[in-house]
Amino acid sequence: MEATNIHAIAFDVFGTTVDWCGTVSRESETLANEKGIVDVDWVQFAIDWRKGYRPAMDRVTSGERPWTTLDLLNRELLDEVLDNSSIDGFSNADKDRLNRIWEVLDPWNDSPKGLARLKNSFLVTALSNGSLSMLNNLAKHGNLRWDRVISAELFGCYKPDPRVYKGAAELLGLKSQNMLMVASHKYDLLAAKREGMQTAFVKRLNEFGGRIEVDKSHETFIDIYVDDFLDLATKLGV
């Protein structure tokens, strides 16, 4: 399979473009050491924090609760994971500091260089469930040179709701079939394909700190499989 006639490339961000698990676990442990909090598996802490991500967003998209940004959802989930893990010693200010880690996640090593190569031939945009403020801060922190930043916040619902993919194409003035959705999560690519986008799967083998095996099996709804953004640029001929 191959992708053709691409005018714009839309990138998922958390896990696909930036290393949430590595950054959250490292920075959480740094703060914990300052507070004298020891004997915690911080990689598992990061995974548990992320685990509530999809259910929380689904409640918003379904209308069960009004629109709530990912910033606030993450802060609520932090309280839950700290309680469930019986981790004590963080003040409210510490918790706010922990929550801000999601705005300074380190990119994967290939992400800045890969985006720079790709933007020479394509319009490149973030297409993420992160809020606009989160995405802009991540771009500054990681030298992620997007041409556009498109947040689910603009549509009042979260991926994989079809309104996000349709809305992105409309904002860019493109037909869905002329966009390539890039993600390390198959549910994201399946939803994009259903809305007519072309798709590329990035094998981020260490997204969960090596604790969870990545499903690398081939799917009919995925057009390109790549190891990283540099590999994607090569496969697209740039």
Secondary structure, 3 states (H helix, E strand, C coil): CCCCCCCEEEECCECCCECHHHHHHHHHHHHHHHHCCCCCCHHHHHHHHHHCHHHHHHHHHCCCCCCCCHHHHHHHHHHHHHHHHCCCCCCHHHHHHHHHHHHCCCECCCHHHHHHHHCCCCEEEEEECCCHHHHHHHHHHHCCCCCEEEEHHHCCCCCCCHHHHHHHHHHHCCCHHHEEEEECCHHHHHHHHHCCCEEEEECCCCCCCCCCCCCCCCCCCCCEEECCHHHHHHHCCC
